[in-house]
């Protein structure tokens, strides 16, 4: 999909000559994708109801102006205005099997025109599903591609829906109030039901507690213990989608951050797979500290002349590195061949270097 046909950008496109003039004000790996925020927010807030209606709703079909507002305004943790509630609702969809079965399989988030991002678990093995929008509008969804490393899946939807207003930066912290939002079809009605669950952030930029050491960084929250749905959205108090659910255990849930979801979705839409950059190191999270501590540097790798074993990487392109998993997530949405600034602690001093990323092995 060409850049001009999308409402968001992959971070690596910041370094592409064809869009350099357009994005000169953007900076960093997350900022490349954040161009979506302004555009999609305007779509969602100003013309969201009209866009949903234009997907083919006939006379008498519910619209965002006629369905009831979600219950986010009365959650224990925080208060959202009806406008912010609707903005979040219209970008979250329910995913159902196309044949008779147990009902819904999961949720997804609209990340671009005709595109819905979700997880492998939300599809339950299906390659073709039915998408239910907030108004009850039924759409067909087809699998474009999936990424085995992150478990992110991209679906093409038969009609365009307003894309989510997404947060692609470092705005969440420990203790931040958030909302987990799931959409379920209401019994006996085509209009779906949204469930809003209050929660607070436990950790950002680290793998979920039960994840393997090679896992990507996630946002871990704790809230009321309710049945969780794969692919449900994590929403902040400004109505922005922060992530999609990857795993849950009781009242604790782990979400893939939208910076990762958008970057992977872009690669899946344009290439059918993820092609990411490589520093040529192995690393670990230092005990009792943040950052990514280098264990080994490939003598012929991208970082051979800049980094050493024992260095602790603390920032990439100005963005804080919280853990080895956080570093993996950042590099995973950066294309080979781009140059990144690296800040690392070596002994008692801070070093800075520019490294051109290699292709991952």
Number of C-alpha atoms within 10 A of each C-alpha: 11 7 14 9 9 15 18 24 23 25 26 22 19 25 17 12 9 11 14 13 10 10 17 10 10 16 15 19 26 27 20 23 29 26 19 24 20 13 15 24 20 16 20 26 16 13 12 24 21 15 18 23 18 13 15 13 15 10 7 6 14 19 21 20 12 10 14 13 16 18 15 26 16 12 14 11 17 15 15 18 14 16 14 19 21 24 29 29 25 24 26 30 33 29 30 28 21 16 10 7 9 8 13 22 22 26 30 31 28 25 29 24 18 17 26 30 25 31 25 20 20 25 24 14 10 15 14 19 22 21 26 26 24 28 25 23 21 20 17 17 25 18 16 20 20 23 18 11 11 19 16 25 25 31 27 21 21 16 16 18 28 28 30 28 29 30 24 25 17 12 10 17 14 13 13 16 20 27 26 29 26 26 25 22 21 12 9 6 9 17 21 20 19 21 17 21 23 21 27 21 21 17 20 23 26 25 24 25 13 11 14 9 14 12 18 25 28 29 26 26 27 23 20 13 15 10 10 21 25 24 33 27 32 29 25 24 18 17 26 22 27 27 28 30 30 27 20 20 13 12 14 20 25 29 26 30 26 27 26 24 25 28 25 28 32 26 21 22 19 13 12 16 17 23 17 23 25 23 22 20 19 14 22 17 21 16 8 5 11 19 26 27 26 21 14 16 21 16 12 9 16 21 22 16 13 14 26 19 15 18 21 29 28 22 19 20 16 14 19 17 24 21 27 29 24 24 26 21 25 23 21 22 27 28 23 19 17 16 17 19 15 20 23 25 18 16 10 6 7 13 16 15 13 14 20 17 22 19 16 14 7
